[in-house]
Amino acid sequence: MDINARFIRNISYFCIVKHLYAIFVAAFLLLFVPAKGFAQGGVEPDSVHIYLLTCSPHQEVYSLYGHSAMRVENRRTGEDIAVNYGMFNFDKPFFVLRFVFGLTDYEMGVCPFEVFKREYMYHGSSVVQQEMNLTASEKLRVLAALNKNWQPENRVYRYNYFYDNCTTRVRDIVESCIDGRVVYGGEVPKGTTFRTMIHGMNGDWQWARLGNDLLLGVGADRELSMSEYQFLPHSMLSSANDAYIIDKHGNKRKFVKQESEVVEAGVQVSEGGFPLSPVQCAGVLLVVTLLVSFAEWRTGKYLWLYDAVLEGGLALCSIVMVAMLFSQHPTVSLNAQILLFNPLVPLFAVRAIRFWRKRKIHWLWLVQIISVCLLLVVYSFGIQWIDMSVRLLALSALVRCGAKMKAYRVTK
């Protein structure tokens, strides 16, 4: 196996450089793991065992949805490696921007299986392995496919969170090497969408959940096919257990020969985050908005600075929404929340506030009222899920605009 020091230094997903113990283990194994690549010549297929690895989440944000990899074990030679398609490097220029716009390149990575295990043991995550029930010729084809992917010109691929990720890559490689087809038993639970599946994984990380919900649009709320359902590691694990292989002669065999847990779940230490949830923050904002509006009504004074802060926040979010129109992610370009985070706000908010200070109302506030009402209609009819915190924010904007529409005459 061609595992070199450059690869070990560049591992970001497993963060091996953070843990000296893992480095020592890696250095030891690099001396003794043969640098053969995914060699096929002279391989005895019966001695090769190929596994789907499913890793449970841990406390790092990038791991909230788990991870999938492949284990290739040659019991005759003692070679035992983990292959995964979840390698990325935070140090690359404009990494966050590239990720947001769907331009992130991920890379195939290979490391000794012992190193792989140690990393997940460190984080307290479990690792379940499912041995693929493959014939000798199918195993050789899998090795050939991995060998082709491991070539420098093929290691990097354009990552897509839903359709081309660490889980789908492993599944697709195995399926493409089978003499026949894989039939997955069971059905996707009714009402399952990309968004509901993500919510099931990030429920305890409410700010991360809000970030996802802000960026995901209408496309994330349609029901999924079986193939789409398998984009998350734990879903692929359950699907594989219920699957069968039907070969070209019509013979049927289980897709998974056997399953075992190679790393038990340990204790995970959760670092304290922001003390308030998004809903609590939005609720406080709505209460303050009501109090400010009431104070204006009682005193007859316009607290324009409050509107400047509120509209400024909406303007910043609207810039993000407009930028997402150009993202290559397939589920973000059509997003109803652009009705609240309206791109007209950063263009006309300053002028509208100036009008307001002269006891005049700019047409922007009428547009905002109509847009927010449309957003709430979209949510009510189930066209797109809108987070509760966003709905509360929309009510705050509606209160501010509505109060002014009642108090002052409309002027262009």
VENRA-V773491 format. One line per field, one symbol per residue. phi: phi as a letter, one per 40 degrees, with the letter a starting at -180 (. if undefined). psi: psi as a letter, one per 40 degrees, with the letter a starting at -180 (. if undefined). burial: 1 if it has 24 or more other C-alpha atoms within 12 Angstrom, else 0. A space follows every 50 residues. Layout:
phi=???
psi=???
burial=???
This chain:
phi=.cbbcccccccbccfcccbccccccccccccbcccbgccbcgccdcccbb bcbbbccbccdcbcbgababbbbbcccgcabbbabbcabcccdfdccccc cgbcbbbcbbadcccdcccccdcgccbbbbcccbcccccccccccccccc cdcbccaccbdcbabcccccdcccccbcchabbccgbcddgcbdccccdc bbdcbcccccdcccccbdccbcccccccdcccdcccdccccccbbbcccg cbaccbcabaccbccbcbccccbccbcdcccccccccccccccccccccg bccccccccccccccccccccccccbccccbbcbbccccccccccccbcc ccccdcccgbbccdcccccccccccccdcccgcacbcdcccccccccccc cccccccbccbc
psi=hghidddddehddefdeehddddddddddddehhgeagidhehhddehhh ihhhhiiaehdeedeaiiahhhhhedeehhihhiffhihdeihfdddddd effhhiihihihddddddddddeeiihhhhhhgiidddddddddddddde ideedhihhhddegaddddddddddeehgbihhhiiihhhehidddddde dfdegddddddddddhadeeeiiiiddddedidddddddddeiihhieee ihiidhdiiihehihahhhhihahdiidddddddddddddddddddddde ihgddddddddddddddddddddedeieheeedgheeeddgheddededd ddddddeefihiedddddddddddddddddeedhhhiddddddddddddd dddddddiihh.
burial=11100011111111111000011011101100100011110010100111 11111111110011111111111100001111111111100000000111 11011111111111111111111111111111111001111111111011 00001111111111111111111110111011110000000111111110 11001111111111111111110101111111111111111011100000 00111110100110000000000000010001001101110110000000 01110011011101111101111110111111111111111111110111 01101100011111111110111111011000011111111111111111 111110000000
